[in-house]
Each structure stands twice: as C-alpha cells, then as structure tokens.
Amino acid sequence: MRAVDEQDFAAYVAARRTALVQAVAVLGSPPGHAAALTDRALARAGREWHDLREGPGPDLEVWRLVLEERARDRTPWWRQEPTPLAPLLDRLEPDRRTCVVLSAVAGLADEEVAALSGCWPSPGDPATPALEQEARELAAGVEVVGRPAADIAAQRPARRVPRGLVALLAVLAVLVAVGTWRAGGPDGAPDGAPGDEALGPAQVRELVTSVPLPWSAAGDLVIGDRALRVPGVRRLVGLGSRLDVVVYGDSEGRVVRAEATGERLLLGRSAPGATLVGERERGWVAWVEAPSGDLVVVDTADGAELGRRPLVPLGPGDEPPAGVGPLSLEGPTLHYVDGAGSHEWRPLDDPSGEQVPAAGPATLLDVDGLTSVVQSSPTAITFDGPFGPAVTRRGVGAHLSPGGGYVLTRVGPGGTAPVRVYDTDDGRRRPAGVRGGEVALDAVFSTTGAITYVVGDGTQVPGAGEFRRLSEARGWLLRTCFTGSGSCTDHVRVSSADGEPVLAR
C-alpha cells in the first residue's frame, strides 16, 4: 500500500471502525466477534484502498464486505460470548433487521441501505422509530477496543486448500485411523475410544444463556449456565427438578449420564439416535438396547438396571407412527410400543419382563397423566383427557405438555411441517409462536404452558434434491413461547454450519 493510501486508510479506520463494530454487534454478532468480522472486511478493503479512495466513497463497499464476511462466517461464535439481547430487533426477518441497523446506526443513505439489504427504509411504518431507537441504544452500549490500522491491514486472506490436497489429506487420515485401530487393545478399541466403559469428565466452561432446558449444538452440551464439550449428541433427556442432570445418546450409540459439573457415567448402548425417555423425579431413563433389542429401564443415579423385557417383533408394514420403543415414563410406569401394540410396564414389579402386558392401540403417540393422544388417521390425531370427550384435530405425531393440558403436533409429515398447539380440554388451537416464513426444526414443552423451539428461516432448509450453503444462513434461533398469551422470548442464535441443535425432552 502506498504511503498516501496508508495514511488515508488509517484515517478511515480511526473514524469508522468503532461504528462499524457496533453496527455488526446490533445485527446479532457478539461484540468480540463483531470486531473480528469488521477487521476482516477492513483488511480486504485495505488491499484495494487506492481504488476505493478514488471512487465516490468507500462506505458502501466496506459495508458490502462486512455483510459478506458475516454471511459466509463459519465460526461458532456463540461459544465464546453471548449475543446482545435485542427484544424488538430479534423478531425481525434478517433483511429487515439489516435495513433498520444500516439506516439507524451505519448512517447510510436510503438508496445505499436498499442496495445492501434489499429493503427500503420504512419511515411510514409505526414500528420503525422504536426499532431504530433500540438499535441506537444497543450500539451505544457496545464497547470497542481500538486496533491500529497497520495491524488490520497486515491480516492475510485465508488461503483455500486445493481440492486435490484435501483428498490426499482425507486418504492419509483414513490410513492413520486404520493403523490406530489395529494398534488398539484386544477388542480393537484404542485407549480412550468410545468402546471404553469409563468416561472421563467433560471439559466445562461458563456460558450466559436463558434457555429454560438443556440443549446441545456444535459439540457443546449446555446444562444451565455450563457448557460441556460433548460432540455427537443425538438425543437428550433432562432429569432432576432443576434439570441439572441429563442423559444423552450420541452418534456412537452410547447412553450417558452427564452432570453440569462435567462428570459422566456410561449407562449402556442403543442404536445411534434412538429414542430416550426419562422420569425426572426418580431419575430413571428407558431405551431400546443395542444389540439385544430389549427394552431397558435404568436408574441414572448409579447405572443400576431396574428391568428389561423383549419387544414383540414388527410384522411386514406394521411400523407404528411413533416407532418401536419407549413413549413416556410416568412415575414407576413405562408406556411403550412394539409389534403387538402399546403397553404399560412397571419394571419394579416385573423386572425380568415375564408378565404379558395388555395391548392398547399401536398408534399411541404419548401419555401424560390422564391424557393420551393417538394417531387416528394418517393426517389426524385424537386426544382424550379427563375433562371432556375425545377430540380429533389435524396433526401428524404429537407430544403432550406436563400434566397433559396441551398437545403439540405438526400438520404434515417431516421435520419441517408447520406446528400446531391444541388445548386438550376443548380442542381449541393455541398460538404456536412460529411466524410465517419460519420453520420449527425441533419443539419441546419446557414447562406446562411453554414450548421451546429451534427456529430457522424457511430458506435455510433445502428442498428435495436441493443443496443450500447453510454456512451462509443466519443460523438457528432458540425461542420459548407461552401457549396462553402467545408471547415469545428469543434466547440465542447458533451457527447453522454445525448441524441442528438438540433440545432436551
């Protein structure tokens, strides 16, 4: 960079960097990561500063680079620090939020805002003044640590690894893995492999979060205000009155008890991603064991097996709507489904599973208290509670709230079909809290009258035969909505480049 360009670039950084970082933070990035993204964009701008300073002004191009860096960022930033809470802005679509922030904080002209965000500022919208005021207040509260322009300009662009080298490294990794496997013990598993019976404590760090139940994303298992480094979580059950203990099933098929302190206990094995159900007060958990296929119930306090029983095999084409295995644990009673239908089993009374249980409908989906719900047709559910006649409503699959007062379902097959919430007393539809254009990838009753969701923009989910770069999407949002009032609270946004978050049931 020529001396005159260096001086001009340094003056621009001194004048604009703080406002840029603050604006990126208001877009939803944590302040520290907002600074990193801004510096990457400024470094790119510095490499072509001569052309930028000769043009009408660098602001529009710098902001284009900032938004580009943020869109393609793969960093799981939420691990390091929380995002700023923005009750109003967090409810906006990504383009609309960008429009508001660029207009209120970046100080760009309306035409420039429209060119960058695809949205025209809306001074006639009655909500705009409050949104812009929140954006300005958030920006003013973001503290920015200064950085010399020379240090920013010295950043080098990330180098892409040639595809041929990537392939070679992959082959070498396979060869190393094979050699390591062969060098293992008598069972073929090296020290510390998933086959070991003893699990060491997980790495733990503090995390500021308001999510009302345990959850997992991008290799972190979050219990309260602690994040455990536990990759591969596929299923999650919360235990204890304060949900400070969880049981997870991972991609290796391990079923593991974990505490917020990081301590872990291997309980058994299931098929990877198989259903787990738990009883919070007793600390019991049930699953279908691999490879035996038996249904087992275990006390998570010490890993003691309380009972097991074989499942009746399925006949051709007899797959129940909820699958085969446990549905719910209510006190000492386990509700489950197999090839003979749905059943109740009390493992303390029949630990070896010798008694033949009475069979109910194979279409049973969930039971809680005196309320049950079945898949009465391919597109309808029927729920029956203690305070009124059975009610049939549109739905595919279902989960009941604690106490059975509400039922959560989807209006079609698949994990992205729209969700519906019904009152089981009278069948009235309740507010779900998922807005148009959004999809709920997961949904769990976190309390009697609240549902926690994993929400994504509908454009993030690829359709049949379609590929989308999820790293360029805005990320998944964890949100809790109250079925009575319909009000919602957005908690945290996590990277969509690392797969979908998992919520505890």
C-alpha positions as CSV (number, residue, x, y, z in Angstrom):
1,M,0.0,0.0,0.0
2,R,1.4,3.4,-0.9
3,A,2.1,5.9,1.8
4,V,-0.7,8.2,0.9
5,D,-3.1,5.2,0.8
6,E,-1.8,4.0,4.2
7,Q,-2.5,7.4,5.7
8,D,-6.0,7.6,4.2
9,F,-6.8,4.1,5.3
10,A,-5.5,4.8,8.8
11,A,-7.7,7.9,9.0
12,Y,-10.8,5.9,7.8
13,V,-10.2,3.1,10.3
14,A,-9.8,5.6,13.1
15,A,-13.0,7.4,12.1
16,R,-15.3,4.5,11.2
17,R,-14.2,1.2,12.8
18,T,-15.9,1.8,16.2
19,A,-19.3,2.5,14.5
20,L,-18.8,-0.5,12.1
21,V,-18.2,-2.9,15.0
22,Q,-21.1,-1.5,17.0
23,A,-23.4,-1.9,14.0
24,V,-22.3,-5.5,13.4
25,A,-23.0,-6.3,17.0
26,V,-26.5,-4.8,16.7
27,L,-27.0,-7.1,13.7
28,G,-26.7,-10.0,16.2
29,S,-23.0,-10.9,16.4
30,P,-21.3,-10.8,19.9
31,P,-19.1,-7.7,20.2
32,G,-15.8,-9.6,20.2
33,H,-16.7,-11.5,17.1
34,A,-18.2,-8.4,15.5
35,A,-14.8,-6.8,15.8
36,A,-13.1,-9.8,14.2
37,L,-15.6,-9.7,11.3
38,T,-15.2,-6.0,10.8
39,D,-11.4,-6.3,10.8
40,R,-11.5,-9.0,8.2
41,A,-13.7,-6.8,5.9
42,L,-11.4,-3.7,6.6
43,A,-8.3,-5.8,5.7
44,R,-9.9,-6.7,2.4
45,A,-10.8,-3.1,1.8
46,G,-7.3,-2.0,2.6
47,R,-5.9,-4.3,-0.1
48,E,-7.8,-2.3,-2.7
49,W,-7.8,1.1,-0.9
50,H,-6.4,3.0,-3.8
51,D,-9.3,2.2,-6.0
52,L,-11.8,2.8,-3.1
53,R,-10.5,6.3,-2.2
54,E,-10.6,7.3,-5.9
55,G,-14.3,6.4,-6.1
56,P,-17.3,8.3,-4.7
57,G,-16.6,7.0,-1.2
58,P,-15.6,3.7,0.5
59,D,-18.5,3.3,2.9
60,L,-20.8,1.4,0.6
61,E,-18.1,-1.0,-0.4
62,V,-16.8,-1.5,3.1
63,W,-20.3,-2.3,4.3
64,R,-20.7,-4.8,1.4
65,L,-17.6,-6.5,2.5
66,V,-18.7,-6.5,6.2
67,L,-22.1,-8.2,5.3
68,E,-20.3,-10.6,3.0
69,E,-17.9,-11.7,5.8
70,R,-20.8,-12.1,8.2
71,A,-22.8,-14.2,5.8
72,R,-20.0,-16.6,5.0
73,D,-18.6,-16.9,8.5
74,R,-18.4,-20.4,9.9
75,T,-17.2,-19.6,13.4
76,P,-19.4,-21.0,16.2
77,W,-19.2,-17.6,17.9
78,W,-21.8,-18.3,20.5
79,R,-19.4,-20.5,22.4
80,Q,-17.2,-17.5,23.3
81,E,-19.7,-14.9,24.4
82,P,-23.4,-14.2,24.3
83,T,-25.1,-12.1,21.7
84,P,-26.6,-8.7,22.7
85,L,-30.2,-9.1,23.6
86,A,-32.5,-7.1,21.3
87,P,-36.1,-7.9,22.1
88,L,-37.5,-5.9,19.1
89,L,-34.8,-6.5,16.5
90,D,-34.6,-10.2,17.2
91,R,-38.1,-10.6,16.0
92,L,-37.3,-9.2,12.5
93,E,-36.5,-11.1,9.4
94,P,-32.8,-10.9,8.6
95,D,-33.1,-8.5,5.7
96,R,-35.4,-6.2,7.6
97,R,-33.1,-6.1,10.6
98,T,-30.2,-5.3,8.3
99,C,-32.2,-2.5,6.8
100,V,-33.0,-1.0,10.2
101,V,-29.5,-1.2,11.5
102,L,-27.9,0.3,8.4
103,S,-30.4,3.1,8.4
104,A,-30.2,3.9,12.2
105,V,-26.6,3.1,13.0
106,A,-24.5,3.0,9.9
107,G,-25.7,6.4,8.7
108,L,-26.1,5.3,5.1
109,A,-28.4,6.9,2.6
110,D,-31.7,5.2,1.9
111,E,-30.5,4.2,-1.6
112,E,-27.4,2.6,-0.2
113,V,-29.4,0.8,2.5
114,A,-31.7,-0.6,-0.1
115,A,-28.8,-1.7,-2.3
116,L,-27.2,-3.6,0.6
117,S,-30.2,-5.1,2.3
118,G,-32.8,-5.4,-0.4
119,C,-35.2,-3.5,1.7
120,W,-36.2,0.2,1.6
121,P,-36.2,2.0,4.9
122,S,-39.8,2.4,6.0
123,P,-40.3,5.7,7.8
124,G,-44.1,5.2,7.4
125,D,-44.0,2.0,9.4
126,P,-45.2,2.9,13.0
127,A,-42.8,0.3,14.4
128,T,-39.7,1.8,12.8
129,P,-39.0,4.5,15.4
130,A,-38.9,2.0,18.3
131,L,-36.7,-0.4,16.2
132,E,-34.3,2.3,15.3
133,Q,-34.2,3.6,18.9
134,E,-33.3,0.1,20.2
135,A,-30.6,-0.2,17.5
136,R,-29.0,3.1,18.5
137,E,-29.2,2.3,22.2
138,L,-27.6,-1.2,21.7
139,A,-24.9,0.3,19.5
140,A,-24.1,2.9,22.1
141,G,-23.6,0.2,24.8
142,V,-21.1,-1.8,22.8
143,E,-17.6,-1.2,24.0
144,V,-15.0,-1.4,21.2
145,V,-11.3,-1.9,21.8
146,G,-9.2,0.1,19.4
147,R,-6.8,-1.5,17.0
148,P,-4.1,0.1,14.8
149,A,-4.9,0.3,11.1
150,A,-1.5,-1.2,10.3
151,D,-2.4,-4.4,12.3
152,I,-5.7,-4.7,10.4
153,A,-4.0,-4.2,7.0
154,A,-1.4,-6.8,7.9
155,Q,-4.1,-9.6,8.1
156,R,-3.7,-12.0,5.3
157,P,-6.6,-13.6,3.4
158,A,-7.5,-17.1,4.3
159,R,-5.9,-19.5,1.8
160,R,-8.0,-22.1,0.1
161,V,-6.7,-25.6,0.2
162,P,-6.6,-27.2,-3.2
163,R,-9.2,-30.0,-3.7
164,G,-6.5,-32.5,-4.6
165,L,-4.7,-31.8,-1.3
166,V,-8.0,-32.1,0.6
167,A,-8.5,-35.6,-1.0
168,L,-4.9,-36.6,-0.2
169,L,-5.3,-35.5,3.5
170,A,-8.6,-37.4,3.7
171,V,-6.8,-40.6,2.5
172,L,-4.0,-40.1,4.9
173,A,-6.5,-39.6,7.8
174,V,-8.2,-42.9,6.9
175,L,-4.8,-44.7,6.8
176,V,-3.9,-43.3,10.2
177,A,-7.3,-44.2,11.6
178,V,-6.9,-47.8,10.4
179,G,-3.4,-48.0,11.9
180,T,-4.6,-46.6,15.2
181,W,-7.5,-49.1,15.2
182,R,-5.2,-52.0,14.6
183,A,-2.9,-50.8,17.4
184,G,-5.7,-51.0,19.9
185,G,-6.3,-53.5,22.7
186,P,-7.8,-57.0,22.3
187,D,-11.2,-55.6,21.4
188,G,-9.8,-53.4,18.7
189,A,-10.5,-50.2,20.6
190,P,-7.6,-47.9,21.5
191,D,-7.3,-46.3,24.9
192,G,-9.9,-43.6,25.2
193,A,-12.1,-44.8,22.3
194,P,-15.9,-44.8,22.5
195,G,-15.8,-48.6,23.3
196,D,-14.2,-47.9,26.7
197,E,-16.5,-48.4,29.7
198,A,-15.1,-45.5,31.7
199,L,-15.8,-42.0,30.5
200,G,-13.8,-39.1,31.8
201,P,-15.3,-35.8,32.8
202,A,-16.2,-33.4,30.0
203,Q,-14.5,-30.0,29.6
204,V,-16.7,-27.4,31.2
205,R,-16.9,-23.6,30.8
206,E,-19.4,-20.9,32.0
207,L,-22.0,-19.7,29.5
208,V,-24.6,-17.0,29.8
209,T,-27.9,-18.3,28.5
210,S,-31.6,-18.1,29.3
211,V,-32.8,-21.2,27.5
212,P,-35.1,-23.0,30.1
213,L,-33.9,-26.5,29.3
214,P,-30.7,-28.4,28.4
215,W,-29.7,-28.3,24.8
216,S,-26.8,-29.2,22.5
217,A,-25.3,-27.7,19.4
218,A,-22.0,-27.7,17.6
219,G,-20.3,-30.1,20.0
220,D,-21.4,-28.3,23.2
221,L,-24.0,-29.7,25.7
222,V,-25.5,-26.8,27.7
223,I,-26.9,-27.5,31.2
224,G,-28.0,-24.4,32.9
225,D,-25.1,-21.9,32.7
226,R,-22.5,-24.6,32.0
227,A,-21.4,-25.8,28.6
228,L,-19.8,-29.3,28.4
229,R,-17.7,-30.2,25.4
230,V,-19.6,-33.3,24.3
231,P,-19.7,-33.8,20.5
232,G,-22.1,-36.0,18.7
233,V,-25.2,-35.6,20.9
234,R,-28.2,-37.0,19.0
235,R,-30.9,-37.4,21.8
236,L,-31.2,-35.6,25.1
237,V,-33.3,-36.0,28.2
238,G,-33.4,-33.7,31.2
239,L,-33.6,-35.1,34.7
240,G,-33.9,-33.7,38.2
241,S,-36.3,-31.0,39.4
242,R,-33.9,-28.3,38.2
243,L,-32.9,-30.2,35.0
244,D,-29.3,-30.2,36.3
245,V,-28.7,-33.7,35.1
246,V,-29.1,-35.0,31.6
247,V,-28.9,-38.3,29.7
248,Y,-27.7,-38.2,26.2
249,G,-27.5,-40.6,23.3
250,D,-24.6,-39.9,20.9
251,S,-23.6,-40.8,17.4
252,E,-21.7,-43.8,18.7
253,G,-24.8,-45.3,20.3
254,R,-23.6,-44.6,23.9
255,V,-26.2,-43.7,26.5
256,V,-24.5,-41.4,29.0
257,R,-25.5,-39.6,32.2
258,A,-23.9,-36.1,32.5
259,E,-24.0,-33.5,35.2
260,A,-23.4,-29.8,34.9
261,T,-20.0,-30.3,36.7
262,G,-18.8,-32.4,33.7
263,E,-19.0,-35.8,35.4
264,R,-20.2,-38.6,33.2
265,L,-21.4,-42.2,33.6
266,L,-21.8,-44.6,30.7
267,L,-25.2,-46.3,31.2
268,G,-25.4,-48.5,28.2
269,R,-25.8,-48.5,24.4
270,S,-28.6,-48.0,21.9
271,A,-28.8,-47.5,18.2
272,P,-27.4,-44.1,17.3
273,G,-30.1,-41.5,17.6
274,A,-32.6,-43.9,19.2
275,T,-35.4,-42.6,21.4
276,L,-34.7,-42.0,25.1
277,V,-37.4,-41.2,27.7
278,G,-36.8,-40.1,31.3
279,E,-38.6,-39.7,34.6
280,R,-37.3,-36.5,36.2
281,E,-38.1,-37.1,39.9
282,R,-36.8,-40.7,40.1
283,G,-34.0,-40.1,37.6
284,W,-34.9,-43.2,35.5
285,V,-34.4,-43.5,31.8
286,A,-35.5,-46.1,29.3
287,W,-34.3,-47.0,25.8
288,V,-34.0,-50.0,23.4
289,E,-30.7,-51.6,24.0
290,A,-28.3,-52.4,21.2
291,P,-27.6,-55.1,20.0
292,S,-30.1,-57.2,22.1
293,G,-33.1,-55.1,21.1
294,D,-34.5,-55.4,24.6
295,L,-36.3,-52.5,26.3
296,V,-34.4,-51.5,29.4
297,V,-35.0,-49.1,32.3
298,V,-32.0,-47.8,34.3
299,D,-31.6,-45.8,37.5
300,T,-29.2,-43.0,36.4
301,A,-28.1,-42.4,40.0
302,D,-25.8,-45.4,39.9
303,G,-26.4,-47.0,36.5
304,A,-28.3,-49.9,38.0
305,E,-30.7,-51.7,35.7
306,L,-34.2,-51.8,37.1
307,G,-35.7,-54.1,34.5
308,R,-35.7,-55.3,30.9
309,R,-38.1,-57.0,28.6
310,P,-38.0,-58.2,25.0
311,L,-40.2,-56.5,22.4
312,V,-42.6,-58.2,20.1
313,P,-41.2,-58.0,16.6
314,L,-42.9,-56.0,13.9
315,G,-44.8,-57.6,11.1
316,P,-44.4,-56.5,7.5
317,G,-45.5,-52.9,7.1
318,D,-46.5,-52.6,10.8
319,E,-44.3,-49.7,11.8
320,P,-46.2,-47.7,14.4
321,P,-46.4,-43.9,13.9
322,A,-44.2,-43.3,17.0
323,G,-41.8,-46.1,16.1
324,V,-40.9,-49.0,18.3
325,G,-39.7,-48.4,21.9
326,P,-40.5,-46.2,24.9
327,L,-43.0,-43.4,24.7
328,S,-43.1,-42.0,28.2
329,L,-42.1,-42.7,31.8
330,E,-44.8,-41.7,34.4
331,G,-43.6,-42.4,37.9
332,P,-42.9,-46.2,38.0
333,T,-44.8,-46.9,34.8
334,L,-43.3,-47.0,31.3
335,H,-45.5,-46.7,28.3
336,Y,-44.0,-48.3,25.1
337,V,-45.0,-49.7,21.7
338,D,-43.9,-52.8,19.9
339,G,-45.3,-55.2,17.2
340,A,-48.2,-56.2,19.5
341,G,-49.4,-52.6,20.2
342,S,-48.9,-50.2,23.1
343,H,-48.3,-51.4,26.6
344,E,-47.8,-50.3,30.2
345,W,-44.9,-51.9,32.2
346,R,-43.9,-51.4,35.8
347,P,-40.3,-52.6,36.0
348,L,-40.1,-52.7,39.8
349,D,-43.0,-55.2,39.8
350,D,-41.8,-57.2,36.8
351,P,-38.0,-56.6,36.4
352,S,-37.5,-59.6,34.1
353,G,-40.4,-58.7,31.9
354,E,-42.1,-62.1,32.3
355,Q,-45.6,-60.8,32.6
356,V,-47.6,-60.4,29.4
357,P,-48.9,-56.8,29.3
358,A,-52.3,-55.9,27.9
359,A,-52.1,-54.4,24.5
360,G,-53.5,-51.0,23.5
361,P,-53.5,-49.2,20.2
362,A,-50.2,-49.3,18.2
363,T,-51.0,-45.7,17.1
364,L,-50.4,-44.4,20.7
365,L,-48.2,-41.3,20.5
366,D,-47.9,-40.0,24.1
367,V,-49.4,-40.3,27.6
368,D,-49.3,-37.8,30.4
369,G,-51.4,-38.2,33.5
370,L,-55.0,-39.0,32.4
371,T,-54.5,-37.6,28.9
372,S,-53.5,-39.7,25.9
373,V,-53.1,-39.0,22.2
374,V,-53.2,-41.4,19.2
375,Q,-52.6,-41.1,15.5
376,S,-56.2,-41.8,14.5
377,S,-55.6,-41.4,10.8
378,P,-52.5,-40.6,8.6
379,T,-53.3,-36.9,8.9
380,A,-55.3,-36.6,12.2
381,I,-54.6,-37.1,15.9
382,T,-57.2,-37.8,18.6
383,F,-56.6,-36.7,22.2
384,D,-58.6,-37.8,25.2
385,G,-58.4,-36.1,28.6
386,P,-60.2,-36.3,31.9
387,F,-62.4,-33.2,31.4
388,G,-64.2,-33.8,28.1
389,P,-64.9,-36.1,25.2
390,A,-62.1,-37.2,22.8
391,V,-61.2,-34.5,20.2
392,T,-59.8,-35.1,16.7
393,R,-57.7,-32.5,15.0
394,R,-55.4,-32.3,12.1
395,G,-51.9,-33.5,13.0
396,V,-49.0,-35.9,12.4
397,G,-47.2,-37.1,15.5
398,A,-47.7,-35.5,18.9
399,H,-46.3,-34.6,22.3
400,L,-48.2,-33.7,25.5
401,S,-47.2,-31.0,27.9
402,P,-46.5,-31.9,31.5
403,G,-49.9,-32.6,33.0
404,G,-51.5,-33.2,29.6
405,G,-53.1,-29.8,29.2
406,Y,-51.7,-29.1,25.7
407,V,-50.7,-31.2,22.7
408,L,-48.1,-30.2,20.2
409,T,-48.2,-31.6,16.7
410,R,-47.3,-30.9,13.0
411,V,-49.8,-30.5,10.2
412,G,-47.8,-32.8,7.8
413,P,-45.1,-35.4,7.7
414,G,-41.4,-34.5,8.1
415,G,-39.4,-32.4,10.5
416,T,-40.2,-29.0,8.9
417,A,-44.0,-29.2,8.6
418,P,-45.8,-26.3,10.4
419,V,-46.5,-26.9,14.1
420,R,-49.9,-26.7,15.9
421,V,-50.8,-26.4,19.5
422,Y,-54.2,-27.5,20.9
423,D,-55.8,-27.3,24.3
424,T,-56.7,-30.9,25.2
425,D,-59.8,-29.8,27.2
426,D,-61.8,-28.4,24.3
427,G,-59.6,-28.8,21.2
428,R,-59.1,-25.1,20.7
429,R,-56.0,-24.0,18.8
430,R,-53.4,-22.0,20.8
431,P,-50.7,-19.6,19.5
432,A,-47.6,-21.6,18.4
433,G,-45.2,-18.7,18.2
434,V,-43.6,-19.6,14.8
435,R,-44.1,-16.9,12.3
436,G,-44.7,-17.1,8.6
437,G,-41.5,-17.9,6.7
438,E,-40.0,-19.7,9.7
439,V,-39.7,-23.4,10.3
440,A,-39.5,-25.2,13.7
441,L,-36.9,-27.9,13.4
442,D,-37.5,-29.1,17.0
443,A,-40.1,-28.2,19.6
444,V,-40.3,-29.3,23.3
445,F,-42.7,-28.4,26.1
446,S,-40.2,-26.8,28.6
447,T,-42.9,-26.2,31.2
448,T,-46.7,-26.8,31.4
449,G,-47.6,-23.9,29.3
450,A,-44.4,-23.0,27.4
451,I,-42.7,-24.5,24.3
452,T,-39.1,-24.1,23.4
453,Y,-38.3,-24.2,19.7
454,V,-35.3,-24.5,17.3
455,V,-36.4,-22.0,14.7
456,G,-34.9,-21.4,11.3
457,D,-35.6,-19.3,8.3
458,G,-37.5,-21.3,5.7
459,T,-34.9,-20.5,3.1
460,Q,-32.3,-22.3,5.2
461,V,-33.8,-25.7,4.8
462,P,-33.0,-27.3,1.4
463,G,-35.9,-28.9,-0.5
464,A,-35.9,-32.2,-2.3
465,G,-32.8,-32.5,-4.5
466,E,-31.6,-29.0,-3.5
467,F,-28.4,-28.0,-1.8
468,R,-28.0,-24.9,0.3
469,R,-24.9,-23.4,1.9
470,L,-26.1,-23.4,5.5
471,S,-23.0,-21.5,6.5
472,E,-24.3,-18.5,4.6
473,A,-27.6,-18.6,6.5
474,R,-28.4,-16.6,9.6
475,G,-28.3,-19.6,12.0
476,W,-30.8,-21.4,14.2
477,L,-32.7,-19.5,16.9
478,L,-33.7,-20.9,20.2
479,R,-37.1,-19.4,21.2
480,T,-39.6,-20.0,24.0
481,C,-43.3,-19.2,23.5
482,F,-46.1,-19.3,26.0
483,T,-49.3,-21.0,24.9
484,G,-51.6,-18.9,26.9
485,S,-50.5,-15.4,25.9
486,G,-48.7,-16.2,22.6
487,S,-45.7,-14.1,23.8
488,C,-42.2,-15.3,22.9
489,T,-38.7,-14.8,24.1
490,D,-35.7,-15.4,21.8
491,H,-32.7,-16.7,23.7
492,V,-29.7,-17.3,21.5
493,R,-28.8,-17.9,17.8
494,V,-26.4,-20.7,16.9
495,S,-24.4,-21.4,13.8
496,S,-26.3,-23.4,11.1
497,A,-23.0,-24.7,9.7
498,D,-22.6,-27.2,12.5
499,G,-25.9,-29.1,12.2
500,E,-29.2,-28.6,14.0
501,P,-29.4,-28.1,17.8
502,V,-30.9,-30.8,20.0
503,L,-33.4,-29.9,22.8
504,A,-33.9,-32.0,26.0
505,R,-37.1,-33.8,26.4
